[in-house]
Amino acid sequence: MAAALLICASGLTQAQTQAPPDDNGAGDPPSRIARLSYREGDVGLLPAGEKDWGDASLNRPLTTGDRLSTGEGARAELQLDSGTLRIADDSNFGFLTLNDQLTQVELTQGTVNVTVRGLDQGQSYEIDTPTVALVVDQPGTYRVDISEDGKSTRVTDFDGHATVYGEGGAQRMVAAGRSYEFVDSSLSVVTINDIQGGDDFDAWVDSRNRQVAAAPADQYVSPDVVGAQDLDQYGNWQSDPDYGQVWYPSNVAADWSPYSDGHWSYVGPWGWTWVDAAPWGFAPYHYGRWAHVRSRWCWVPGPVGVRPVYAPALVAFVGGGVSIGVGGPVGWFPLGPGEVYNPWYRASRGYYTNVNVTNIYVRNNRNVVINNINNRYNYFRDGRPLPNERYMNRDVPHAFRAMSGQDFVAARNARNHMASVDPHRFADAAVMPRGVSGLTPVRASFAPPRANTARPLPAGGFQREVVARTPPAAGFAGRAGNAPGAPRMAPTPNNVRLLNGQGPGMRGAMPNRPQEFSAAQPNVPARGNGPEPSARAMPRGDNEPAAVRPGELPSARFARPNGQPSYPRGENNQPRPGVSYIPNAESDRMRGQAAPGTLPNTPRLEQAPPQQAMRQANQDNNERFQRDNAMQQRQDMQQQQMQQQRAAQQQQLEQRQQMQQQEVQQRQALQREQLQQRDVIQQRQQMQQQETQQRQAMQQQMQQRDAMQQRQQMQQRQEMQQRYEAPRGNPQPQPQARPEQRQPQQNHEEHRAAPRRDDQQRN
């Protein structure tokens, strides 16, 4: 395998030495892309310029000319840099134009919801339907439904303001909170209703919008990076001293590396494009660079303050199978931070600079990077590899991946069909300055084939006509090899009629074109262009309950694939009171017929001169237009007055609530003060009681001490009286003391003699 890669690299270098492309930027691809970020059920994909439908893969990029078709119970979500498009089941959808300024789509059948978060200067969204064209040039959320027969369109404005365009310069603003039903392109008949309820599709859209709103704002990535909102759920951000804030994916295998689990698809005008299998696998593979830091892979985004340019895959190719046929090996590895990306499609100097400088993180001096890009472009323009070029990821374990050219063009999973190659064996092989532009795609390269049991789809796309305000762009066809030069363009869609009557796609009444089908599909009518309603199955009666899907809400959907009437009805198949509706042609004819037994009044008709008739018609049209405008103005004024009244009532209610809250707070504060005062009084009373008890206790103690002292004094006096009164009477004979006791006795008598003299003195 390594030897074959060396041979292929040598042959491809010689084959790609061609004249430089024109440098005016006319053939450069757009910088914006749409990503298939969610799919459920049967979602068919018809790439631009192709006749055969394939299966839509998750993370598949979509651009001008690509079409999607959802089956019963299916759904699809498309992410763009500034908005999201969500497609309901049984819908046919396609991109008429997707460039840096305009996102123009066609809806020939079913339902689509568009949520626009923000718009740059000059950007807009346009949804073209069989009846009208909706143009969104400011943020908001809108829903567009096509009736089953394709003769009327409902526009529901959930949030924001948009403009509906019709024939002859007719236009009408739509306001938030209302739905508008148009039965023709003149906008002369419109039914306006307030939004009531919602269906399961609305609930799904709301849940997806809530997930986006709940996700933390990512300050490390430019808001125009498609798919960046999925990174926080599947990884974490860390600060790196060399690359700033980098993102590490979680739950990856030990031998995992970028650009290893997915397949290569051919998407015009870029050519070979990587489609990753991971749910987060979009932003890190089409913007920024990959680095191997501390034995782990991390994604390094570009600068935050610039609008990035989408790239099909930021890798370097080795090999390509030019010299030894389609079965030759193809190898690649991810580009590292600061390394210049060489496109394998036509690129002017300006595009070459922008696609690199907007996706390269620069820590210090950006002029060094720009000079390196300019130097590399000279080699790219001449088809020559840069001599002595070193790549930081080339020798990282498991970074280099290779597979046979046959598996490569067949869009097989690279991880399951990886060839075992030692990177050191091809260390001398040059990196291809034009990648694998020499490999010719096959049918499977554009989209995986659909299952044999899948529903049939019309070959070549949708046949129902849509009206457009802006001429659609030509799609990017991709059958030819993408050699230097302008990419091959697919024919402009022939089912688009311009409202102003000029430009490509214009024609009169829609012809009855035969349906085209591929040979592998049975001869059955195409969706959205089948037999007339009379030949279809009878609709379900009003008294038959509809089958409700899990989680379905009361339906407000306009397009119903089962044929049930799309307008709200009550008992006996009569319109609900208070809900306006557009009658069908049969009911109009029935009302126009005279009642039995009476004769209609036949008006008298006089033929007017052609000029007079024309003037009269113009005058009638002007008067009708003025009446409609006056009515619209009155309705708008009434709506404004109602809104002002609601706002005033709401303000008064809020003021009353605030006053009530203030009163409650004041009462609560007063109660708290009273409680505090009560507590203070209780504390004072307790302190007074304690002081009183202490005084009483002290008084009792003093009284007891005084009483005790008095008793002691009484006892002492009594004892003294008893001692002095005894000698005055008949003294008792005292026993003679012994000789040793005589002296103390004398002393005792002398001691007692003193009080006797005192007594005499008192007497």
matplotlib code that plots the C-alpha trace (Angstrom):
import matplotlib.pyplot as plt

x = [0.0, 2.8, 4.6, 1.4, 0.8, 4.3, 3.6, 0.2, 1.7, 4.4, 1.9, -0.6, 2.0, 2.7, -0.9, -1.9, 0.6, -2.0, -2.7, -3.7, -7.3, -8.8, -8.3, -11.5, -13.4, -16.3, -16.1, -15.5, -17.9, -20.1, -18.9, -22.3, -23.7, -26.7, -26.3, -28.7, -28.6, -31.6, -33.5, -36.2, -37.9, -37.7, -35.8, -34.8, -32.0, -31.7, -28.3, -28.1, -27.8, -28.7, -31.8, -31.7, -32.7, -30.6, -30.8, -30.0, -27.2, -26.8, -24.3, -24.5, -23.9, -26.6, -26.4, -28.0, -29.9, -30.2, -33.7, -35.2, -38.4, -39.8, -42.2, -45.0, -44.0, -40.6, -38.9, -35.8, -33.8, -31.4, -29.0, -27.5, -25.3, -28.2, -31.3, -32.9, -35.3, -37.4, -39.4, -42.6, -43.6, -44.9, -43.1, -41.0, -38.3, -35.3, -32.7, -33.1, -30.3, -27.9, -25.1, -23.7, -26.7, -29.8, -31.3, -34.0, -36.0, -38.9, -41.8, -44.0, -45.8, -46.2, -44.9, -41.8, -40.9, -38.1, -36.5, -34.2, -32.0, -30.0, -29.2, -26.2, -26.5, -28.3, -29.2, -32.7, -34.7, -37.2, -39.7, -41.3, -44.6, -47.1, -49.1, -47.0, -43.4, -42.6, -39.5, -38.0, -35.5, -35.5, -35.4, -38.6, -40.3, -42.7, -44.5, -45.6, -48.2, -49.2, -52.7, -52.9, -54.0, -51.3, -53.8, -53.5, -50.8, -51.0, -48.4, -48.3, -46.3, -45.3, -42.8, -41.5, -42.6, -42.2, -43.6, -45.7, -45.3, -47.7, -48.4, -48.2, -46.2, -48.8, -47.3, -48.6, -47.0, -47.8, -47.8, -47.0, -49.7, -51.7, -52.1, -52.8, -54.3, -53.8, -55.8, -54.1, -51.1, -52.9, -53.3, -56.8, -58.4, -56.9, -58.3, -56.8, -57.1, -55.5, -53.1, -55.0, -53.4, -50.8, -50.0, -47.2, -45.0, -45.3, -44.5, -41.4, -40.2, -40.7, -38.8, -35.9, -35.9, -35.9, -32.9, -31.0, -32.1, -31.1, -27.6, -25.0, -23.7, -20.4, -18.0, -15.1, -16.6, -17.9, -21.7, -21.6, -19.9, -22.6, -23.0, -21.1, -24.2, -23.7, -20.1, -21.0, -23.2, -20.5, -17.3, -15.7, -13.6, -10.2, -7.6, -4.4, -1.3, -0.5, -4.0, -6.3, -9.7, -9.8, -12.5, -12.0, -14.5, -15.7, -16.4, -14.1, -12.0, -8.3, -7.3, -9.7, -8.6, -10.3, -11.6, -11.7, -15.4, -17.4, -17.4, -16.4, -19.3, -19.2, -20.9, -20.6, -18.9, -16.4, -16.1, -15.0, -16.5, -16.2, -19.5, -18.8, -20.9, -20.8, -23.8, -21.4, -19.4, -19.9, -18.2, -14.8, -14.5, -15.4, -13.9, -10.8, -8.0, -7.1, -4.2, -2.7, -2.1, -1.0, -1.9, -5.4, -7.0, -8.5, -10.3, -8.9, -11.5, -10.7, -11.0, -14.3, -14.8, -14.8, -17.3, -15.8, -15.7, -16.9, -14.5, -15.4, -12.6, -9.5, -7.1, -4.0, -4.2, -1.5, -2.2, -5.4, -5.4, -4.6, -1.7, -3.0, -6.7, -9.7, -8.6, -5.5, -5.1, -6.0, -4.5, -5.2, -4.5, -5.9, -4.3, -2.8, -3.1, -1.5, -1.1, -2.5, -5.3, -5.1, -8.5, -9.0, -11.5, -11.3, -10.1, -9.1, -6.5, -9.1, -11.0, -7.7, -6.8, -10.3, -10.8, -7.5, -7.3, -10.9, -10.2, -6.7, -6.2, -3.4, -1.9, 0.4, 1.1, -1.5, 0.7, 3.0, 0.1, -1.1, 2.4, 2.6, -0.8, 0.2, 3.5, 1.6, -0.9, 1.8, 2.6, -1.1, -1.8, 0.9, 0.0, 3.3, 3.9, 5.7, 9.3, 10.3, 6.9, 6.4, 3.0, 2.6, -0.1, 1.4, 3.5, 0.9, -0.2, -3.5, -3.6, -2.9, -5.8, -5.9, -8.5, -8.7, -9.9, -12.8, -14.1, -13.4, -15.6, -18.3, -18.8, -18.1, -17.3, -13.7, -13.4, -14.8, -12.8, -9.5, -6.3, -3.4, -0.6, 2.6, 3.0, 6.8, 6.7, 5.4, 7.3, 8.9, 5.6, 4.6, 1.2, -1.0, -1.4, -4.8, -5.9, -7.8, -9.4, -8.6, -10.9, -14.2, -17.3, -19.9, -23.6, -23.0, -20.6, -23.5, -25.8, -26.2, -28.7, -32.2, -33.6, -35.6, -38.7, -38.5, -41.4, -40.9, -39.8, -40.0, -36.9, -35.3, -37.1, -40.4, -42.8, -45.2, -44.7, -43.7, -43.6, -40.5, -39.6, -35.9, -34.6, -33.1, -29.4, -28.1, -27.3, -23.8, -23.6, -20.8, -20.3, -17.2, -13.9, -13.3, -10.2, -9.1, -11.6, -15.3, -17.4, -20.0, -23.5, -26.8, -29.6, -31.8, -34.9, -37.8, -40.6, -40.0, -42.1, -41.1, -43.7, -42.5, -42.7, -39.0, -35.9, -35.1, -37.8, -40.6, -43.5, -47.2, -49.6, -48.0, -48.0, -49.1, -45.7, -45.5, -43.9, -40.4, -39.3, -36.1, -36.0, -35.9, -39.1, -42.6, -44.8, -46.8, -47.8, -45.3, -46.0, -47.5, -48.4, -50.8, -54.3, -57.0, -58.9, -61.8, -59.6, -58.1, -59.5, -62.5, -61.7, -62.6, -66.0, -66.1, -67.6, -64.6, -61.9, -58.4, -55.5, -53.5, -49.8, -48.0, -47.6, -49.8, -51.6, -54.8, -53.9, -53.6, -51.9, -53.0, -51.7, -53.1, -51.8, -54.8, -57.2, -59.0, -60.4, -57.8, -60.3, -61.8, -65.3, -68.0, -71.0, -72.8, -69.7, -70.3, -67.7, -67.0, -68.5, -65.9, -63.5, -63.3, -62.5, -62.1, -64.9, -64.0, -65.2, -68.0, -69.6, -69.3, -71.2, -73.9, -74.4, -74.5, -77.4, -80.9, -83.2, -85.9, -89.1, -87.5, -86.0, -82.7, -82.7, -80.9, -78.6, -78.5, -75.1, -73.8, -70.6, -68.3, -65.5, -62.1, -60.4, -63.4, -63.5, -59.8, -60.2, -63.2, -61.2, -58.2, -60.5, -62.2, -58.8, -57.7, -60.8, -60.5, -56.9, -57.7, -60.6, -58.3, -55.6, -58.1, -59.5, -56.0, -55.2, -58.3, -57.5, -54.0, -55.2, -57.8, -55.1, -52.8, -55.6, -56.4, -52.7, -52.5, -55.6, -54.2, -50.9, -52.8, -54.9, -51.8, -50.0, -53.0, -53.1, -49.4, -49.8, -52.7, -50.6, -47.7, -49.9, -51.4, -47.9, -46.8, -49.9, -49.2, -45.5, -46.5, -48.9, -46.3, -43.8, -46.3, -47.0, -43.3, -42.9, -45.8, -44.3, -41.0, -42.6, -44.5, -41.3, -39.6, -42.4, -42.3, -38.6, -39.0, -41.7, -39.5, -36.6, -38.8, -40.1, -36.6, -35.5, -38.5, -37.8, -34.2, -35.1, -37.6, -35.0, -32.5, -35.0, -35.8, -32.1, -31.6, -34.6, -33.4, -29.9, -31.4, -33.6, -30.7, -28.6, -31.4, -31.7, -28.0, -28.0, -30.9, -29.2, -26.0, -27.9, -29.7, -26.5, -24.9, -27.8, -27.7, -24.0, -24.3, -27.6, -26.4, -24.0, -26.7, -28.9, -27.9, -24.7, -24.0, -21.1, -18.3, -16.0, -12.5, -10.2, -7.1, -3.9, -3.0, -6.4, -6.4, -4.6, -6.9, -9.8, -8.5, -8.0, -11.5, -12.9, -10.9, -12.2, -15.7, -15.3, -15.1, -18.6, -19.9, -18.5, -20.2, -23.4, -23.1, -22.4, -25.5, -27.5]
y = [0.0, 2.4, 1.7, 2.3, 5.6, 6.7, 5.8, 7.6, 10.7, 10.9, 10.4, 12.8, 15.6, 15.4, 15.2, 18.4, 20.8, 22.9, 26.5, 28.7, 29.5, 32.9, 35.1, 37.2, 34.9, 34.3, 30.5, 30.3, 28.3, 30.0, 30.3, 29.2, 25.7, 23.9, 20.9, 18.0, 18.1, 15.8, 13.2, 10.7, 8.2, 8.1, 11.2, 11.1, 13.2, 14.3, 16.0, 18.8, 17.7, 14.1, 12.1, 9.3, 9.8, 8.6, 8.4, 11.5, 11.0, 12.9, 15.7, 15.8, 19.3, 20.7, 23.6, 25.1, 22.5, 19.8, 18.5, 16.6, 14.6, 13.3, 10.3, 9.6, 10.2, 11.6, 14.8, 16.7, 19.6, 21.8, 24.1, 27.3, 30.0, 32.3, 30.1, 26.7, 25.0, 22.2, 20.0, 18.0, 14.7, 14.2, 17.3, 18.2, 20.8, 22.1, 24.8, 27.1, 29.5, 29.3, 31.8, 34.5, 36.8, 34.7, 31.4, 30.6, 27.4, 25.8, 24.0, 22.2, 20.1, 19.8, 22.0, 23.8, 26.0, 28.6, 30.1, 33.1, 34.1, 36.8, 38.3, 40.1, 43.2, 42.3, 38.7, 37.3, 34.1, 33.4, 30.5, 29.9, 28.0, 27.2, 30.4, 33.0, 33.8, 34.6, 36.8, 37.1, 39.9, 40.1, 37.6, 35.6, 32.2, 31.3, 28.3, 27.6, 25.0, 23.9, 22.5, 19.0, 20.1, 22.9, 25.7, 27.6, 28.4, 29.2, 31.5, 31.4, 34.2, 33.1, 35.9, 38.7, 40.5, 39.2, 40.0, 37.9, 38.6, 37.9, 38.6, 42.1, 43.6, 42.7, 42.3, 42.1, 42.2, 39.5, 40.2, 38.0, 35.9, 35.4, 33.0, 34.1, 31.8, 32.8, 31.0, 32.7, 34.7, 38.0, 38.2, 39.5, 36.9, 36.3, 34.8, 35.9, 34.0, 34.3, 31.4, 28.8, 25.6, 23.6, 20.1, 17.6, 19.3, 22.6, 20.8, 19.2, 22.6, 24.2, 21.5, 21.8, 25.6, 25.2, 23.0, 25.6, 28.3, 26.3, 25.5, 27.8, 30.6, 29.5, 32.4, 30.4, 29.9, 32.3, 32.3, 31.5, 28.1, 25.6, 22.8, 24.4, 24.2, 20.4, 20.6, 21.3, 18.2, 15.8, 17.3, 20.0, 23.1, 23.6, 26.4, 25.6, 27.9, 27.5, 27.4, 29.2, 27.5, 24.1, 21.4, 17.7, 15.1, 12.6, 8.9, 8.2, 5.0, 4.9, 4.5, 7.2, 10.1, 12.9, 11.9, 8.2, 7.3, 8.5, 8.4, 10.6, 12.0, 14.1, 17.5, 20.1, 22.5, 21.4, 17.8, 15.3, 16.1, 14.4, 13.2, 12.2, 9.5, 11.2, 13.3, 16.3, 15.6, 18.7, 21.9, 20.3, 18.8, 21.9, 24.7, 25.2, 22.7, 19.6, 19.2, 16.3, 17.6, 15.4, 12.1, 13.5, 15.0, 18.5, 20.8, 24.4, 26.8, 29.8, 33.4, 34.3, 37.8, 36.8, 35.0, 31.6, 30.1, 26.5, 23.8, 20.3, 18.7, 20.2, 17.4, 16.8, 14.0, 11.5, 9.3, 9.4, 6.5, 8.5, 6.4, 2.9, 3.3, 3.7, 0.8, 2.6, 3.7, 7.1, 8.4, 11.5, 13.1, 16.1, 19.5, 21.0, 24.6, 27.1, 24.8, 26.0, 24.1, 23.4, 23.0, 20.3, 22.5, 25.8, 28.6, 32.2, 34.0, 35.7, 32.5, 30.7, 33.4, 33.6, 29.9, 29.6, 32.8, 32.5, 29.0, 29.4, 30.4, 33.0, 33.7, 36.5, 37.9, 37.3, 38.8, 35.8, 33.5, 35.7, 35.8, 32.0, 31.7, 34.0, 32.0, 28.7, 30.0, 30.4, 26.7, 25.8, 27.9, 26.1, 22.7, 22.1, 20.8, 23.0, 21.7, 20.5, 21.0, 19.6, 18.6, 18.2, 15.5, 13.3, 11.2, 11.1, 7.6, 6.7, 10.1, 8.8, 6.9, 5.1, 3.1, 1.8, 4.2, 1.8, 2.0, 5.8, 6.6, 4.2, 6.2, 3.3, 3.9, 4.6, 2.9, -0.3, -0.3, 1.2, -0.1, -0.9, 1.5, 2.3, 6.1, 5.8, 3.8, 6.8, 9.5, 10.7, 10.8, 14.4, 15.8, 16.5, 20.2, 19.5, 16.6, 13.8, 15.9, 13.1, 10.5, 10.3, 9.9, 7.1, 7.1, 6.1, 9.0, 11.6, 9.8, 6.3, 4.3, 3.9, 0.6, -1.4, -1.2, 2.6, 4.7, 5.7, 9.3, 11.2, 11.0, 14.4, 16.1, 17.8, 18.7, 21.1, 24.7, 27.4, 31.1, 33.1, 36.7, 36.2, 34.2, 31.0, 30.2, 27.2, 24.2, 22.7, 19.5, 17.1, 14.4, 15.9, 15.8, 19.0, 20.2, 23.8, 26.1, 27.0, 24.2, 22.6, 24.0, 22.2, 23.7, 26.2, 24.6, 24.6, 24.4, 28.0, 30.9, 34.5, 36.8, 39.8, 37.9, 38.2, 36.2, 32.4, 30.0, 32.3, 30.7, 30.9, 28.4, 25.2, 22.6, 19.0, 17.4, 13.6, 12.1, 10.9, 7.9, 5.9, 2.4, 0.8, 2.4, 1.4, 3.5, 5.3, 8.9, 11.3, 12.8, 16.2, 15.6, 12.7, 12.3, 14.8, 14.8, 12.9, 10.0, 9.8, 7.9, 9.4, 11.6, 10.3, 11.5, 14.1, 11.6, 9.2, 9.9, 10.5, 8.4, 10.4, 9.9, 9.8, 13.3, 14.9, 18.2, 19.5, 19.9, 23.3, 22.0, 23.1, 20.3, 16.9, 13.9, 11.8, 14.1, 15.4, 18.9, 21.4, 24.0, 23.8, 22.4, 21.7, 19.5, 18.6, 19.5, 23.2, 25.8, 26.5, 29.8, 32.6, 30.9, 32.1, 29.8, 29.7, 27.8, 25.4, 25.7, 23.2, 25.2, 28.4, 26.8, 25.5, 28.9, 30.5, 28.3, 29.6, 28.0, 25.6, 27.4, 30.8, 32.3, 34.3, 37.9, 38.1, 41.1, 43.2, 43.2, 45.8, 45.5, 48.4, 49.7, 47.9, 51.1, 51.9, 48.4, 48.5, 51.8, 50.4, 47.3, 49.3, 51.6, 48.6, 47.1, 50.4, 50.8, 47.2, 47.7, 50.9, 49.2, 46.3, 48.7, 50.8, 47.6, 46.4, 49.8, 49.6, 46.1, 47.2, 50.2, 48.1, 45.6, 48.3, 49.8, 46.4, 45.8, 49.2, 48.5, 45.1, 46.8, 49.5, 46.8, 44.8, 47.9, 48.7, 45.1, 45.1, 48.4, 47.0, 43.9, 46.1, 48.2, 45.0, 43.7, 46.9, 46.9, 43.3, 44.1, 47.2, 45.0, 42.4, 45.1, 46.5, 43.1, 42.5, 45.8, 45.0, 41.6, 43.2, 45.8, 43.0, 41.1, 44.2, 44.7, 41.1, 41.3, 44.4, 42.7, 39.7, 41.9, 43.8, 40.6, 39.3, 42.5, 42.4, 38.8, 39.7, 42.6, 40.4, 37.7, 40.3, 41.7, 38.3, 37.6, 40.9, 40.2, 36.7, 38.1, 40.8, 38.3, 36.0, 38.8, 39.8, 36.2, 36.0, 39.3, 38.1, 34.9, 36.8, 39.1, 36.3, 34.4, 37.5, 38.1, 34.6, 34.9, 38.1, 37.3, 34.1, 35.7, 38.2, 35.5, 32.5, 31.6, 28.0, 26.6, 26.2, 23.2, 24.0, 24.1, 22.2, 24.0, 24.0, 25.5, 28.3, 30.8, 30.5, 30.8, 34.0, 35.3, 34.3, 36.1, 39.2, 38.9, 38.7, 41.5, 44.1, 43.6, 43.8, 47.3, 48.2, 47.0, 49.1, 52.1, 51.4, 51.0]
z = [0.0, 0.9, -2.4, -4.3, -2.6, -3.6, -7.2, -7.1, -5.6, -8.3, -11.1, -9.6, -9.2, -13.0, -13.9, -12.0, -13.5, -15.3, -16.2, -13.2, -12.7, -13.3, -10.2, -10.4, -8.0, -10.4, -10.1, -6.4, -4.3, -1.7, 1.8, 3.3, 3.5, 5.0, 7.2, 7.6, 11.4, 12.1, 10.2, 11.2, 9.0, 5.2, 3.9, 0.2, -1.3, -4.9, -5.4, -7.9, -11.5, -10.7, -11.9, -9.3, -5.7, -2.8, 1.0, 2.9, 5.4, 8.7, 8.5, 4.8, 3.4, 1.1, -1.3, -4.4, -6.5, -3.7, -3.0, -0.1, 0.2, 3.5, 3.7, 6.1, 9.7, 8.7, 9.6, 8.7, 10.1, 8.3, 10.1, 8.5, 10.0, 10.8, 10.8, 10.9, 8.4, 9.6, 7.3, 8.2, 6.8, 3.3, 2.1, -1.0, -0.4, -2.4, -2.4, -5.4, -4.3, -1.3, -1.4, 0.9, 0.6, -0.2, 1.1, -1.5, -1.2, -3.0, -1.2, -3.6, -1.1, 2.7, 5.5, 6.4, 9.4, 9.2, 12.3, 11.6, 14.5, 12.8, 9.4, 8.1, 6.0, 2.7, 3.7, 3.4, 3.2, 0.4, 0.4, -3.0, -3.1, -5.9, -4.9, -3.3, -2.3, 1.3, 1.9, 5.4, 6.0, 9.8, 12.6, 13.3, 13.1, 10.3, 9.0, 5.4, 4.5, 1.0, 0.4, -0.9, -4.4, -4.4, -5.1, -1.8, 0.7, 4.4, 6.0, 9.8, 11.5, 15.0, 15.6, 13.5, 10.3, 6.7, 3.2, 0.9, -2.8, -5.6, -9.2, -10.7, -7.9, -5.3, -1.8, 1.7, 5.2, 7.7, 11.4, 14.4, 15.9, 12.7, 9.8, 6.2, 3.6, -0.1, -2.9, -5.8, -6.7, -7.0, -3.2, -3.8, -1.6, 1.8, 4.9, 8.2, 11.5, 14.9, 15.7, 17.7, 19.1, 17.2, 16.0, 16.7, 14.2, 16.0, 19.3, 17.8, 16.4, 19.8, 21.6, 19.1, 19.5, 23.3, 23.1, 21.1, 23.5, 26.6, 25.2, 26.7, 24.5, 23.1, 23.3, 21.8, 18.3, 15.6, 15.6, 11.9, 12.4, 11.4, 14.0, 16.8, 19.1, 19.4, 20.8, 24.5, 24.6, 23.2, 24.7, 26.8, 26.3, 27.8, 27.7, 25.9, 26.2, 22.5, 20.8, 23.2, 23.9, 22.3, 22.3, 23.3, 22.1, 24.7, 24.4, 21.5, 21.1, 22.0, 18.3, 17.2, 15.1, 13.1, 9.6, 10.5, 11.1, 8.1, 4.3, 1.4, -0.7, -3.9, -3.4, -6.1, -6.5, -3.8, -5.0, -2.4, 1.0, 4.3, 5.9, 9.5, 11.3, 14.8, 15.8, 16.5, 13.4, 11.3, 12.7, 13.6, 10.1, 8.0, 10.1, 12.2, 12.6, 14.7, 17.1, 19.1, 22.6, 25.5, 23.7, 22.9, 19.8, 20.2, 17.8, 17.4, 16.1, 14.0, 15.2, 16.8, 15.4, 11.6, 9.4, 8.5, 5.1, 4.8, 3.5, 2.4, 4.5, 6.0, 5.3, 3.2, 0.6, -0.4, -3.4, -5.5, -7.9, -11.0, -12.2, -11.4, -11.8, -9.6, -7.3, -6.2, -2.6, -1.2, 2.0, 4.1, 7.5, 9.3, 9.0, 12.1, 13.5, 11.2, 8.3, 4.9, 3.3, -0.5, -2.1, -4.8, -6.6, -8.4, -6.1, -6.7, -4.6, -2.6, -1.8, -1.1, 1.4, 3.1, 3.5, 5.3, 7.3, 8.7, 10.0, 11.4, 15.0, 15.4, 18.8, 18.0, 14.5, 11.8, 9.0, 9.3, 8.5, 5.6, 4.1, 4.4, 2.6, -0.2, -0.7, -0.7, -3.3, -5.9, -5.6, -5.5, -8.7, -10.6, -9.2, -7.6, -4.0, -1.6, -1.1, 2.4, 3.8, 7.3, 8.8, 12.5, 12.4, 9.7, 12.1, 15.0, 15.7, 13.9, 12.2, 8.7, 7.1, 3.8, 1.8, -1.7, -4.4, -5.2, -1.6, -1.6, -4.5, -3.4, -0.2, 2.1, 5.7, 6.1, 9.5, 8.3, 5.0, 6.3, 4.8, 7.2, 6.3, 8.3, 8.1, 8.1, 4.9, 2.9, 4.7, 1.4, -0.5, -1.4, -0.4, -3.4, -4.1, -5.7, -3.5, -5.2, -8.0, -10.5, -9.0, -11.0, -8.9, -9.4, -8.6, -5.0, -4.5, -4.5, -2.1, -0.6, -2.7, -1.4, -0.3, -2.8, -0.5, -0.2, -1.7, -5.3, -6.0, -9.4, -11.4, -11.9, -9.1, -8.5, -11.3, -9.5, -10.3, -7.8, -8.1, -7.2, -6.6, -7.3, -10.3, -8.9, -9.4, -11.4, -9.4, -9.1, -11.2, -10.2, -12.8, -14.5, -12.7, -10.8, -12.6, -12.3, -13.9, -13.3, -12.0, -14.3, -13.6, -13.7, -15.8, -14.1, -12.5, -15.1, -12.5, -11.3, -12.6, -11.8, -10.5, -12.4, -15.7, -16.5, -16.2, -16.4, -15.5, -16.8, -18.6, -18.9, -17.7, -16.3, -19.0, -18.4, -18.3, -18.2, -15.1, -15.3, -13.3, -13.1, -14.6, -11.2, -10.0, -10.8, -12.9, -10.1, -9.8, -8.2, -4.8, -5.1, -8.8, -8.7, -10.1, -9.6, -6.3, -7.9, -8.6, -5.1, -2.2, -0.5, 2.5, 6.0, 7.3, 9.9, 12.4, 12.0, 14.6, 13.2, 14.2, 16.7, 16.9, 20.2, 21.6, 18.9, 19.8, 18.3, 14.7, 13.1, 10.0, 6.6, 4.4, 5.4, 3.4, 4.3, 2.5, 5.5, 5.1, 6.2, 7.5, 11.0, 11.0, 13.6, 13.6, 10.3, 8.4, 8.9, 9.7, 13.3, 14.5, 14.5, 12.2, 8.6, 5.7, 2.0, 0.2, -2.5, -6.1, -5.7, -2.8, -4.8, -7.7, -5.4, -3.8, -7.3, -8.5, -8.1, -5.5, -6.9, -8.1, -8.7, -11.8, -11.5, -12.6, -15.9, -16.0, -19.1, -20.7, -23.1, -24.9, -24.2, -26.4, -25.7, -24.3, -22.2, -20.9, -20.1, -18.3, -16.5, -15.5, -14.4, -12.4, -10.8, -10.0, -8.5, -6.5, -5.3, -4.4, -2.5, -0.7, 0.2, 1.4, 3.4, 4.9, 5.7, 7.2, 9.3, 10.4, 11.3, 13.2, 15.0, 15.8, 17.1, 19.2, 20.6, 21.3, 23.0, 25.0, 26.0, 26.9, 29.0, 30.7, 31.4, 32.8, 35.0, 36.2, 37.0, 38.8, 40.9, 41.6, 42.7, 45.0, 46.5, 47.0, 48.6, 51.0, 51.9, 52.5, 54.7, 56.7, 57.2, 58.3, 60.7, 62.2, 62.5, 64.4, 66.7, 67.4, 68.1, 70.5, 72.3, 72.7, 74.1, 76.6, 77.7, 78.1, 80.3, 82.4, 82.9, 83.9, 86.4, 87.9, 88.2, 90.0, 92.3, 93.2, 93.8, 96.1, 98.0, 98.4, 99.6, 102.1, 103.4, 103.8, 105.7, 107.9, 108.7, 109.4, 111.7, 113.5, 114.0, 115.3, 117.7, 119.0, 119.5, 121.3, 123.5, 124.3, 125.2, 127.5, 129.1, 129.6, 131.1, 133.4, 134.6, 135.4, 137.4, 139.2, 140.8, 143.5, 144.6, 146.1, 148.1, 146.6, 146.3, 148.3, 146.0, 146.4, 147.5, 144.7, 144.7, 145.1, 141.4, 140.7, 143.2, 141.2, 138.2, 140.5, 142.0, 138.6, 137.7, 140.7, 139.8, 136.3, 137.5, 140.0, 137.3, 136.0, 139.6, 139.9, 136.7, 138.0, 141.0, 138.9, 136.8, 140.0]

ax = plt.figure().add_subplot(projection="3d")
ax.plot(x, y, z, "-o")
ax.set_aspect("equal")
plt.show()
